[in-house]
């Protein structure tokens, strides 16, 4: 039986990137942050602990590589 290499999907920025797409991306980031805070608050109320860990601002570009 022949094994096939695993296919890796990479994010490619579309060539026709518009300001509307950038606005949608920022809105998605905001909604994700709100959901993370809401989940952390719910966990703390139930006696658990959920911490939101963020990378330093300078390392964001390195993390995306």
Predicted model as a PDB file, atoms N, CA, C, CB and O in Angstrom, pLDDT in the B-factor column:
MODEL        1                                                                  
ATOM      1  N   UNK A   1       0.849  -1.169   0.000  1.00 53.00           N  
ATOM      2  CA  UNK A   1       0.000   0.000   0.000  1.00 53.00           C  
ATOM      3  C   UNK A   1       0.899   1.238   0.000  1.00 53.00           C  
ATOM      4  CB  UNK A   1      -0.968  -0.005   1.225  1.00 53.00           C  
ATOM      5  O   UNK A   1       1.862   1.320   0.763  1.00 53.00           O  
ATOM      6  N   UNK A   2       0.581   2.167  -0.838  1.00 60.00           N  
ATOM      7  CA  UNK A   2       1.392   3.369  -0.987  1.00 60.00           C  
ATOM      8  C   UNK A   2       0.886   4.463  -0.056  1.00 60.00           C  
ATOM      9  CB  UNK A   2       1.380   3.857  -2.448  1.00 60.00           C  
ATOM     10  O   UNK A   2      -0.317   4.717   0.013  1.00 60.00           O  
ATOM     11  N   UNK A   3       1.794   5.104   0.656  1.00 61.00           N  
ATOM     12  CA  UNK A   3       1.406   6.177   1.563  1.00 61.00           C  
ATOM     13  C   UNK A   3       1.542   7.513   0.842  1.00 61.00           C  
ATOM     14  CB  UNK A   3       2.268   6.154   2.856  1.00 61.00           C  
ATOM     15  O   UNK A   3       2.528   7.766   0.150  1.00 61.00           O  
ATOM     16  N   UNK A   4       0.550   8.347   1.016  1.00 60.00           N  
ATOM     17  CA  UNK A   4       0.570   9.675   0.421  1.00 60.00           C  
ATOM     18  C   UNK A   4       1.006  10.692   1.458  1.00 60.00           C  
ATOM     19  CB  UNK A   4      -0.811  10.043  -0.152  1.00 60.00           C  
ATOM     20  O   UNK A   4       0.625  10.587   2.624  1.00 60.00           O  
ATOM     21  N   UNK A   5       1.797  11.671   1.056  1.00 64.00           N  
ATOM     22  CA  UNK A   5       2.194  12.696   2.032  1.00 64.00           C  
ATOM     23  C   UNK A   5       0.982  13.503   2.474  1.00 64.00           C  
ATOM     24  CB  UNK A   5       3.271  13.633   1.436  1.00 64.00           C  
ATOM     25  O   UNK A   5       0.032  13.709   1.719  1.00 64.00           O  
ATOM     26  N   UNK A   6       1.048  13.943   3.693  1.00 67.00           N  
ATOM     27  CA  UNK A   6      -0.060  14.725   4.239  1.00 67.00           C  
ATOM     28  C   UNK A   6      -0.133  16.073   3.524  1.00 67.00           C  
ATOM     29  CB  UNK A   6       0.104  14.925   5.773  1.00 67.00           C  
ATOM     30  O   UNK A   6       0.876  16.758   3.354  1.00 67.00           O  
ATOM     31  N   UNK A   7      -1.328  16.433   3.117  1.00 69.00           N  
ATOM     32  CA  UNK A   7      -1.516  17.708   2.453  1.00 69.00           C  
ATOM     33  C   UNK A   7      -1.623  18.805   3.504  1.00 69.00           C  
ATOM     34  CB  UNK A   7      -2.771  17.682   1.547  1.00 69.00           C  
ATOM     35  O   UNK A   7      -2.322  18.645   4.504  1.00 69.00           O  
ATOM     36  N   UNK A   8      -0.945  19.895   3.284  1.00 71.00           N  
ATOM     37  CA  UNK A   8      -0.944  21.015   4.216  1.00 71.00           C  
ATOM     38  C   UNK A   8      -1.609  22.192   3.535  1.00 71.00           C  
ATOM     39  CB  UNK A   8       0.499  21.377   4.679  1.00 71.00           C  
ATOM     40  O   UNK A   8      -1.215  22.598   2.442  1.00 71.00           O  
ATOM     41  N   UNK A   9      -2.630  22.739   4.196  1.00 74.00           N  
ATOM     42  CA  UNK A   9      -3.319  23.899   3.649  1.00 74.00           C  
ATOM     43  C   UNK A   9      -2.684  25.145   4.243  1.00 74.00           C  
ATOM     44  CB  UNK A   9      -4.852  23.848   3.946  1.00 74.00           C  
ATOM     45  O   UNK A   9      -2.524  25.254   5.459  1.00 74.00           O  
ATOM     46  N   UNK A  10      -2.328  26.070   3.385  1.00 77.00           N  
ATOM     47  CA  UNK A  10      -1.735  27.317   3.836  1.00 77.00           C  
ATOM     48  C   UNK A  10      -2.692  28.455   3.546  1.00 77.00           C  
ATOM     49  CB  UNK A  10      -0.370  27.562   3.161  1.00 77.00           C  
ATOM     50  O   UNK A  10      -3.415  28.442   2.550  1.00 77.00           O  
ATOM     51  N   UNK A  11      -2.684  29.447   4.438  1.00 75.00           N  
ATOM     52  CA  UNK A  11      -3.515  30.626   4.229  1.00 75.00           C  
ATOM     53  C   UNK A  11      -2.831  31.518   3.206  1.00 75.00           C  
ATOM     54  CB  UNK A  11      -3.763  31.393   5.566  1.00 75.00           C  
ATOM     55  O   UNK A  11      -1.665  31.878   3.369  1.00 75.00           O  
ATOM     56  N   UNK A  12      -3.547  31.869   2.164  1.00 74.00           N  
ATOM     57  CA  UNK A  12      -3.026  32.766   1.148  1.00 74.00           C  
ATOM     58  C   UNK A  12      -3.949  33.971   1.086  1.00 74.00           C  
ATOM     59  CB  UNK A  12      -2.912  32.060  -0.244  1.00 74.00           C  
ATOM     60  O   UNK A  12      -5.152  33.842   0.857  1.00 74.00           O  
ATOM     61  N   UNK A  13      -3.362  35.149   1.294  1.00 71.00           N  
ATOM     62  CA  UNK A  13      -4.148  36.379   1.260  1.00 71.00           C  
ATOM     63  C   UNK A  13      -4.648  36.598  -0.167  1.00 71.00           C  
ATOM     64  CB  UNK A  13      -3.305  37.602   1.754  1.00 71.00           C  
ATOM     65  O   UNK A  13      -3.853  36.574  -1.107  1.00 71.00           O  
ATOM     66  N   UNK A  14      -5.955  36.810  -0.343  1.00 71.00           N  
ATOM     67  CA  UNK A  14      -6.486  37.002  -1.696  1.00 71.00           C  
ATOM     68  C   UNK A  14      -5.909  38.257  -2.344  1.00 71.00           C  
ATOM     69  CB  UNK A  14      -8.017  37.088  -1.661  1.00 71.00           C  
ATOM     70  O   UNK A  14      -5.612  39.238  -1.662  1.00 71.00           O  
ATOM     71  N   UNK A  15      -5.754  38.217  -3.654  1.00 72.00           N  
ATOM     72  CA  UNK A  15      -5.162  39.349  -4.365  1.00 72.00           C  
ATOM     73  C   UNK A  15      -6.104  40.551  -4.388  1.00 72.00           C  
ATOM     74  CB  UNK A  15      -4.799  38.944  -5.793  1.00 72.00           C  
ATOM     75  O   UNK A  15      -5.656  41.689  -4.527  1.00 72.00           O  
ATOM     76  N   UNK A  16      -7.404  40.302  -4.253  1.00 76.00           N  
ATOM     77  CA  UNK A  16      -8.374  41.392  -4.277  1.00 76.00           C  
ATOM     78  C   UNK A  16      -8.877  41.698  -2.863  1.00 76.00           C  
ATOM     79  CB  UNK A  16      -9.557  41.039  -5.201  1.00 76.00           C  
ATOM     80  O   UNK A  16     -10.082  41.821  -2.639  1.00 76.00           O  
ATOM     81  N   UNK A  17      -7.947  41.821  -1.915  1.00 73.00           N  
ATOM     82  CA  UNK A  17      -8.265  42.107  -0.521  1.00 73.00           C  
ATOM     83  C   UNK A  17      -8.837  43.517  -0.417  1.00 73.00           C  
ATOM     84  CB  UNK A  17      -7.008  41.952   0.381  1.00 73.00           C  
ATOM     85  O   UNK A  17      -8.206  44.479  -0.856  1.00 73.00           O  
ATOM     86  N   UNK A  18     -10.021  43.641   0.157  1.00 79.00           N  
ATOM     87  CA  UNK A  18     -10.687  44.943   0.216  1.00 79.00           C  
ATOM     88  C   UNK A  18     -10.773  45.435   1.655  1.00 79.00           C  
ATOM     89  CB  UNK A  18     -12.094  44.860  -0.403  1.00 79.00           C  
ATOM     90  O   UNK A  18     -10.503  44.693   2.599  1.00 79.00           O  
ATOM     91  N   UNK A  19     -11.149  46.688   1.803  1.00 80.00           N  
ATOM     92  CA  UNK A  19     -11.288  47.243   3.156  1.00 80.00           C  
ATOM     93  C   UNK A  19     -12.449  46.578   3.886  1.00 80.00           C  
ATOM     94  CB  UNK A  19     -11.500  48.776   3.100  1.00 80.00           C  
ATOM     95  O   UNK A  19     -12.432  46.473   5.112  1.00 80.00           O  
ATOM     96  N   UNK A  20     -13.458  46.127   3.139  1.00 81.00           N  
ATOM     97  CA  UNK A  20     -14.581  45.428   3.768  1.00 81.00           C  
ATOM     98  C   UNK A  20     -14.110  44.108   4.376  1.00 81.00           C  
ATOM     99  CB  UNK A  20     -15.711  45.175   2.740  1.00 81.00           C  
ATOM    100  O   UNK A  20     -14.564  43.710   5.449  1.00 81.00           O  
ATOM    101  N   UNK A  21     -13.196  43.435   3.677  1.00 82.00           N  
ATOM    102  CA  UNK A  21     -12.658  42.174   4.198  1.00 82.00           C  
ATOM    103  C   UNK A  21     -11.835  42.440   5.452  1.00 82.00           C  
ATOM    104  CB  UNK A  21     -11.796  41.458   3.129  1.00 82.00           C  
ATOM    105  O   UNK A  21     -11.873  41.654   6.398  1.00 82.00           O  
ATOM    106  N   UNK A  22     -11.086  43.551   5.466  1.00 82.00           N  
ATOM    107  CA  UNK A  22     -10.289  43.907   6.630  1.00 82.00           C  
ATOM    108  C   UNK A  22     -11.197  44.238   7.806  1.00 82.00           C  
ATOM    109  CB  UNK A  22      -9.364  45.093   6.312  1.00 82.00           C  
ATOM    110  O   UNK A  22     -10.902  43.865   8.942  1.00 82.00           O  
ATOM    111  N   UNK A  23     -12.301  44.936   7.545  1.00 86.00           N  
ATOM    112  CA  UNK A  23     -13.272  45.272   8.588  1.00 86.00           C  
ATOM    113  C   UNK A  23     -13.889  44.001   9.158  1.00 86.00           C  
ATOM    114  CB  UNK A  23     -14.373  46.202   8.033  1.00 86.00           C  
ATOM    115  O   UNK A  23     -14.051  43.886  10.373  1.00 86.00           O  
ATOM    116  N   UNK A  24     -14.235  43.048   8.300  1.00 90.00           N  
ATOM    117  CA  UNK A  24     -14.798  41.778   8.761  1.00 90.00           C  
ATOM    118  C   UNK A  24     -13.806  41.031   9.648  1.00 90.00           C  
ATOM    119  CB  UNK A  24     -15.199  40.903   7.564  1.00 90.00           C  
ATOM    120  O   UNK A  24     -14.192  40.415  10.641  1.00 90.00           O  
ATOM    121  N   UNK A  25     -12.539  41.089   9.286  1.00 88.00           N  
ATOM    122  CA  UNK A  25     -11.514  40.404  10.065  1.00 88.00           C  
ATOM    123  C   UNK A  25     -11.393  41.029  11.453  1.00 88.00           C  
ATOM    124  CB  UNK A  25     -10.158  40.452   9.336  1.00 88.00           C  
ATOM    125  O   UNK A  25     -11.288  40.315  12.451  1.00 88.00           O  
ATOM    126  N   UNK A  26     -11.409  42.361  11.518  1.00 91.00           N  
ATOM    127  CA  UNK A  26     -11.329  43.045  12.805  1.00 91.00           C  
ATOM    128  C   UNK A  26     -12.559  42.744  13.660  1.00 91.00           C  
ATOM    129  CB  UNK A  26     -11.186  44.559  12.598  1.00 91.00           C  
ATOM    130  O   UNK A  26     -12.443  42.575  14.874  1.00 91.00           O  
ATOM    131  N   UNK A  27     -13.722  42.676  13.040  1.00 93.00           N  
ATOM    132  CA  UNK A  27     -14.954  42.342  13.759  1.00 93.00           C  
ATOM    133  C   UNK A  27     -14.870  40.924  14.318  1.00 93.00           C  
ATOM    134  CB  UNK A  27     -16.184  42.482  12.830  1.00 93.00           C  
ATOM    135  O   UNK A  27     -15.291  40.675  15.447  1.00 93.00           O  
ATOM    136  N   UNK A  28     -14.336  40.007  13.540  1.00 93.00           N  
ATOM    137  CA  UNK A  28     -14.184  38.629  13.999  1.00 93.00           C  
ATOM    138  C   UNK A  28     -13.240  38.556  15.192  1.00 93.00           C  
ATOM    139  CB  UNK A  28     -13.668  37.739  12.862  1.00 93.00           C  
ATOM    140  O   UNK A  28     -13.504  37.825  16.147  1.00 93.00           O  
ATOM    141  N   UNK A  29     -12.143  39.308  15.146  1.00 93.00           N  
ATOM    142  CA  UNK A  29     -11.208  39.339  16.274  1.00 93.00           C  
ATOM    143  C   UNK A  29     -11.906  39.846  17.536  1.00 93.00           C  
ATOM    144  CB  UNK A  29      -9.990  40.228  15.945  1.00 93.00           C  
ATOM    145  O   UNK A  29     -11.718  39.297  18.622  1.00 93.00           O  
ATOM    146  N   UNK A  30     -12.716  40.904  17.383  1.00 94.00           N  
ATOM    147  CA  UNK A  30     -13.429  41.476  18.526  1.00 94.00           C  
ATOM    148  C   UNK A  30     -14.410  40.468  19.112  1.00 94.00           C  
ATOM    149  CB  UNK A  30     -14.169  42.757  18.114  1.00 94.00           C  
ATOM    150  O   UNK A  30     -14.482  40.310  20.331  1.00 94.00           O  
ATOM    151  N   UNK A  31     -15.166  39.786  18.255  1.00 94.00           N  
ATOM    152  CA  UNK A  31     -16.144  38.796  18.722  1.00 94.00           C  
ATOM    153  C   UNK A  31     -15.435  37.656  19.430  1.00 94.00           C  
ATOM    154  CB  UNK A  31     -16.985  38.253  17.545  1.00 94.00           C  
ATOM    155  O   UNK A  31     -15.906  37.191  20.468  1.00 94.00           O  
ATOM    156  N   UNK A  32     -14.299  37.190  18.887  1.00 92.00           N  
ATOM    157  CA  UNK A  32     -13.545  36.114  19.532  1.00 92.00           C  
ATOM    158  C   UNK A  32     -13.061  36.533  20.915  1.00 92.00           C  
ATOM    159  CB  UNK A  32     -12.354  35.700  18.663  1.00 92.00           C  
ATOM    160  O   UNK A  32     -13.124  35.749  21.862  1.00 92.00           O  
ATOM    161  N   UNK A  33     -12.576  37.773  21.033  1.00 91.00           N  
ATOM    162  CA  UNK A  33     -12.108  38.259  22.332  1.00 91.00           C  
ATOM    163  C   UNK A  33     -13.255  38.298  23.336  1.00 91.00           C  
ATOM    164  CB  UNK A  33     -11.478  39.655  22.192  1.00 91.00           C  
ATOM    165  O   UNK A  33     -13.093  37.899  24.489  1.00 91.00           O  
ATOM    166  N   UNK A  34     -14.420  38.784  22.890  1.00 93.00           N  
ATOM    167  CA  UNK A  34     -15.586  38.832  23.783  1.00 93.00           C  
ATOM    168  C   UNK A  34     -15.989  37.435  24.240  1.00 93.00           C  
ATOM    169  CB  UNK A  34     -16.770  39.513  23.082  1.00 93.00           C  
ATOM    170  O   UNK A  34     -16.318  37.233  25.409  1.00 93.00           O  
ATOM    171  N   UNK A  35     -15.965  36.475  23.325  1.00 92.00           N  
ATOM    172  CA  UNK A  35     -16.322  35.096  23.677  1.00 92.00           C  
ATOM    173  C   UNK A  35     -15.321  34.503  24.662  1.00 92.00           C  
ATOM    174  CB  UNK A  35     -16.396  34.222  22.416  1.00 92.00           C  
ATOM    175  O   UNK A  35     -15.711  33.772  25.573  1.00 92.00           O  
ATOM    176  N   UNK A  36     -14.030  34.809  24.492  1.00 89.00           N  
ATOM    177  CA  UNK A  36     -13.019  34.313  25.423  1.00 89.00           C  
ATOM    178  C   UNK A  36     -13.235  34.883  26.820  1.00 89.00           C  
ATOM    179  CB  UNK A  36     -11.616  34.665  24.924  1.00 89.00           C  
ATOM    180  O   UNK A  36     -13.142  34.160  27.812  1.00 89.00           O  
ATOM    181  N   UNK A  37     -13.522  36.170  26.894  1.00 88.00           N  
ATOM    182  CA  UNK A  37     -13.759  36.805  28.193  1.00 88.00           C  
ATOM    183  C   UNK A  37     -15.011  36.227  28.843  1.00 88.00           C  
ATOM    184  CB  UNK A  37     -13.894  38.335  28.037  1.00 88.00           C  
ATOM    185  O   UNK A  37     -15.034  35.984  30.050  1.00 88.00           O  
ATOM    186  N   UNK A  38     -16.046  36.010  28.046  1.00 90.00           N  
ATOM    187  CA  UNK A  38     -17.294  35.453  28.572  1.00 90.00           C  
ATOM    188  C   UNK A  38     -17.063  34.036  29.114  1.00 90.00           C  
ATOM    189  CB  UNK A  38     -18.386  35.439  27.473  1.00 90.00           C  
ATOM    190  O   UNK A  38     -17.598  33.681  30.164  1.00 90.00           O  
ATOM    191  N   UNK A  39     -16.273  33.231  28.406  1.00 87.00           N  
ATOM    192  CA  UNK A  39     -15.984  31.868  28.858  1.00 87.00           C  
ATOM    193  C   UNK A  39     -15.147  31.888  30.131  1.00 87.00           C  
ATOM    194  CB  UNK A  39     -15.256  31.076  27.759  1.00 87.00           C  
ATOM    195  O   UNK A  39     -15.373  31.077  31.029  1.00 87.00           O  
ATOM    196  N   UNK A  40     -14.189  32.798  30.221  1.00 85.00           N  
ATOM    197  CA  UNK A  40     -13.361  32.896  31.425  1.00 85.00           C  
ATOM    198  C   UNK A  40     -14.199  33.325  32.624  1.00 85.00           C  
ATOM    199  CB  UNK A  40     -12.206  33.887  31.206  1.00 85.00           C  
ATOM    200  O   UNK A  40     -14.014  32.818  33.730  1.00 85.00           O  
ATOM    201  N   UNK A  41     -15.115  34.256  32.404  1.00 86.00           N  
ATOM    202  CA  UNK A  41     -15.987  34.722  33.485  1.00 86.00           C  
ATOM    203  C   UNK A  41     -16.887  33.591  33.976  1.00 86.00           C  
ATOM    204  CB  UNK A  41     -16.841  35.916  33.015  1.00 86.00           C  
ATOM    205  O   UNK A  41     -17.064  33.409  35.180  1.00 86.00           O  
ATOM    206  N   UNK A  42     -17.452  32.833  33.040  1.00 86.00           N  
ATOM    207  CA  UNK A  42     -18.320  31.710  33.416  1.00 86.00           C  
ATOM    208  C   UNK A  42     -17.542  30.656  34.187  1.00 86.00           C  
ATOM    209  CB  UNK A  42     -18.960  31.080  32.170  1.00 86.00           C  
ATOM    210  O   UNK A  42     -18.056  30.094  35.154  1.00 86.00           O  
ATOM    211  N   UNK A  43     -16.316  30.383  33.775  1.00 84.00           N  
ATOM    212  CA  UNK A  43     -15.497  29.378  34.468  1.00 84.00           C  
ATOM    213  C   UNK A  43     -15.170  29.835  35.888  1.00 84.00           C  
ATOM    214  CB  UNK A  43     -14.193  29.106  33.684  1.00 84.00           C  
ATOM    215  O   UNK A  43     -15.187  29.033  36.822  1.00 84.00           O  
ATOM    216  N   UNK A  44     -14.876  31.112  36.044  1.00 85.00           N  
ATOM    217  CA  UNK A  44     -14.552  31.624  37.381  1.00 85.00           C  
ATOM    218  C   UNK A  44     -15.765  31.584  38.302  1.00 85.00           C  
ATOM    219  CB  UNK A  44     -14.017  33.055  37.287  1.00 85.00           C  
ATOM    220  O   UNK A  44     -15.627  31.315  39.496  1.00 85.00           O  
ATOM    221  N   UNK A  45     -16.946  31.847  37.763  1.00 85.00           N  
ATOM    222  CA  UNK A  45     -18.166  31.811  38.585  1.00 85.00           C  
ATOM    223  C   UNK A  45     -18.471  30.402  39.062  1.00 85.00           C  
ATOM    224  CB  UNK A  45     -19.359  32.359  37.798  1.00 85.00           C  
ATOM    225  O   UNK A  45     -19.045  30.222  40.136  1.00 85.00           O  
ATOM    226  N   UNK A  46     -18.089  29.395  38.269  1.00 82.00           N  
ATOM    227  CA  UNK A  46     -18.346  28.007  38.637  1.00 82.00           C  
ATOM    228  C   UNK A  46     -17.250  27.428  39.520  1.00 82.00           C  
ATOM    229  CB  UNK A  46     -18.494  27.164  37.396  1.00 82.00           C  
ATOM    230  O   UNK A  46     -17.291  26.252  39.882  1.00 82.00           O  
ATOM    231  N   UNK A  47     -16.273  28.257  39.865  1.00 83.00           N  
ATOM    232  CA  UNK A  47     -15.211  27.789  40.749  1.00 83.00           C  
ATOM    233  C   UNK A  47     -13.991  27.286  40.005  1.00 83.00           C  
ATOM    234  CB  UNK A  47     -15.729  26.707  41.632  1.00 83.00           C  
ATOM    235  O   UNK A  47     -13.000  26.915  40.635  1.00 83.00           O  
ATOM    236  N   UNK A  48     -14.035  27.264  38.708  1.00 77.00           N  
ATOM    237  CA  UNK A  48     -12.885  26.832  37.921  1.00 77.00           C  
ATOM    238  C   UNK A  48     -11.983  28.006  37.621  1.00 77.00           C  
ATOM    239  CB  UNK A  48     -13.334  26.163  36.622  1.00 77.00           C  
ATOM    240  O   UNK A  48     -12.157  29.104  38.151  1.00 77.00           O  
ATOM    241  N   UNK A  49     -11.030  27.755  36.770  1.00 71.00           N  
ATOM    242  CA  UNK A  49     -10.112  28.815  36.407  1.00 71.00           C  
ATOM    243  C   UNK A  49      -9.782  28.694  34.929  1.00 71.00           C  
ATOM    244  CB  UNK A  49      -8.829  28.762  37.268  1.00 71.00           C  
ATOM    245  O   UNK A  49      -9.336  27.642  34.471  1.00 71.00           O  
ATOM    246  N   UNK A  50      -9.998  29.753  34.194  1.00 68.00           N  
ATOM    247  CA  UNK A  50      -9.675  29.801  32.774  1.00 68.00           C  
ATOM    248  C   UNK A  50      -8.959  31.109  32.529  1.00 68.00           C  
ATOM    249  CB  UNK A  50     -10.953  29.667  31.873  1.00 68.00           C  
ATOM    250  O   UNK A  50      -9.531  32.182  32.721  1.00 68.00           O  
ATOM    251  N   UNK A  51      -7.717  31.026  32.109  1.00 69.00           N  
ATOM    252  CA  UNK A  51      -6.914  32.227  31.872  1.00 69.00           C  
ATOM    253  C   UNK A  51      -6.736  32.434  30.381  1.00 69.00           C  
ATOM    254  CB  UNK A  51      -5.539  32.123  32.570  1.00 69.00           C  
ATOM    255  O   UNK A  51      -6.546  31.476  29.632  1.00 69.00           O  
ATOM    256  N   UNK A  52      -6.799  33.677  29.953  1.00 68.00           N  
ATOM    257  CA  UNK A  52      -6.556  34.013  28.562  1.00 68.00           C  
ATOM    258  C   UNK A  52      -5.090  34.396  28.440  1.00 68.00           C  
ATOM    259  CB  UNK A  52      -7.498  35.168  28.071  1.00 68.00           C  
ATOM    260  O   UNK A  52      -4.640  35.367  29.049  1.00 68.00           O  
ATOM    261  N   UNK A  53      -4.350  33.631  27.651  1.00 72.00           N  
ATOM    262  CA  UNK A  53      -2.927  33.852  27.492  1.00 72.00           C  
ATOM    263  C   UNK A  53      -2.698  34.517  26.147  1.00 72.00           C  
ATOM    264  CB  UNK A  53      -2.132  32.524  27.607  1.00 72.00           C  
ATOM    265  O   UNK A  53      -3.174  34.038  25.118  1.00 72.00           O  
ATOM    266  N   UNK A  54      -1.973  35.615  26.161  1.00 73.00           N  
ATOM    267  CA  UNK A  54      -1.704  36.353  24.927  1.00 73.00           C  
ATOM    268  C   UNK A  54      -0.202  36.423  24.705  1.00 73.00           C  
ATOM    269  CB  UNK A  54      -2.318  37.779  24.980  1.00 73.00           C  
ATOM    270  O   UNK A  54       0.580  36.487  25.653  1.00 73.00           O  
ATOM    271  N   UNK A  55       0.191  36.410  23.420  1.00 69.00           N  
ATOM    272  CA  UNK A  55       1.598  36.564  23.090  1.00 69.00           C  
ATOM    273  C   UNK A  55       1.955  38.044  23.124  1.00 69.00           C  
ATOM    274  CB  UNK A  55       1.916  35.949  21.702  1.00 69.00           C  
ATOM    275  O   UNK A  55       1.083  38.884  22.902  1.00 69.00           O  
ATOM    276  N   UNK A  56       3.193  38.384  23.391  1.00 69.00           N  
ATOM    277  CA  UNK A  56       3.602  39.792  23.349  1.00 69.00           C  
ATOM    278  C   UNK A  56       3.375  40.370  21.952  1.00 69.00           C  
ATOM    279  CB  UNK A  56       5.091  39.941  23.756  1.00 69.00           C  
ATOM    280  O   UNK A  56       3.465  39.648  20.959  1.00 69.00           O  
ATOM    281  N   UNK A  57       3.083  41.656  21.873  1.00 64.00           N  
ATOM    282  CA  UNK A  57       2.727  42.305  20.608  1.00 64.00           C  
ATOM    283  C   UNK A  57       3.806  42.147  19.548  1.00 64.00           C  
ATOM    284  CB  UNK A  57       2.458  43.774  20.838  1.00 64.00           C  
ATOM    285  O   UNK A  57       3.474  42.028  18.369  1.00 64.00           O  
ATOM    286  N   UNK A  58       5.069  42.140  19.912  1.00 56.00           N  
ATOM    287  CA  UNK A  58       6.149  42.033  18.944  1.00 56.00           C  
ATOM    288  C   UNK A  58       6.278  40.647  18.343  1.00 56.00           C  
ATOM    289  CB  UNK A  58       7.436  42.417  19.583  1.00 56.00           C  
ATOM    290  O   UNK A  58       6.851  40.505  17.263  1.00 56.00           O  
ATOM    291  N   UNK A  59       5.764  39.621  19.005  1.00 55.00           N  
ATOM    292  CA  UNK A  59       5.928  38.247  18.541  1.00 55.00           C  
ATOM    293  C   UNK A  59       4.780  37.763  17.670  1.00 55.00           C  
ATOM    294  CB  UNK A  59       6.076  37.335  19.712  1.00 55.00           C  
ATOM    295  O   UNK A  59       4.796  36.610  17.238  1.00 55.00           O  
ATOM    296  N   UNK A  60       3.783  38.599  17.395  1.00 50.00           N  
ATOM    297  CA  UNK A  60       2.658  38.163  16.587  1.00 50.00           C  
ATOM    298  C   UNK A  60       3.085  37.775  15.182  1.00 50.00           C  
ATOM    299  CB  UNK A  60       1.613  39.249  16.526  1.00 50.00           C  
ATOM    300  O   UNK A  60       2.598  36.783  14.639  1.00 50.00           O  
ATOM    301  N   UNK A  61       3.976  38.534  14.594  1.00 49.00           N  
ATOM    302  CA  UNK A  61       4.438  38.227  13.238  1.00 49.00           C  
ATOM    303  C   UNK A  61       5.205  36.916  13.233  1.00 49.00           C  
ATOM    304  CB  UNK A  61       5.320  39.366  12.686  1.00 49.00           C  
ATOM    305  O   UNK A  61       5.087  36.133  12.290  1.00 49.00           O  
ATOM    306  N   UNK A  62       5.994  36.667  14.280  1.00 50.00           N  
ATOM    307  CA  UNK A  62       6.754  35.432  14.363  1.00 50.00           C  
ATOM    308  C   UNK A  62       5.841  34.237  14.585  1.00 50.00           C  
ATOM    309  CB  UNK A  62       7.781  35.519  15.478  1.00 50.00           C  
ATOM    310  O   UNK A  62       6.111  33.149  14.076  1.00 50.00           O  
ATOM    311  N   UNK A  63       4.759  34.427  15.342  1.00 48.00           N  
ATOM    312  CA  UNK A  63       3.830  33.338  15.622  1.00 48.00           C  
ATOM    313  C   UNK A  63       3.077  32.889  14.378  1.00 48.00           C  
ATOM    314  CB  UNK A  63       2.847  33.758  16.687  1.00 48.00           C  
ATOM    315  O   UNK A  63       2.678  31.729  14.281  1.00 48.00           O  
ATOM    316  N   UNK A  64       2.879  33.799  13.425  1.00 49.00           N  
ATOM    317  CA  UNK A  64       2.135  33.479  12.219  1.00 49.00           C  
ATOM    318  C   UNK A  64       2.950  32.674  11.211  1.00 49.00           C  
ATOM    319  CB  UNK A  64       1.647  34.742  11.578  1.00 49.00           C  
ATOM    320  O   UNK A  64       2.392  32.088  10.283  1.00 49.00           O  
ATOM    321  N   UNK A  65       4.281  32.646  11.394  1.00 44.00           N  
ATOM    322  CA  UNK A  65       5.146  31.933  10.440  1.00 44.00           C  
ATOM    323  C   UNK A  65       4.995  30.456  10.525  1.00 44.00           C  
ATOM    324  CB  UNK A  65       6.577  32.284  10.659  1.00 44.00           C  
ATOM    325  O   UNK A  65       5.654  29.724   9.787  1.00 44.00           O  
TER     326      UNK A  65                                                      
ENDMDL                                                                          
END                                                                             
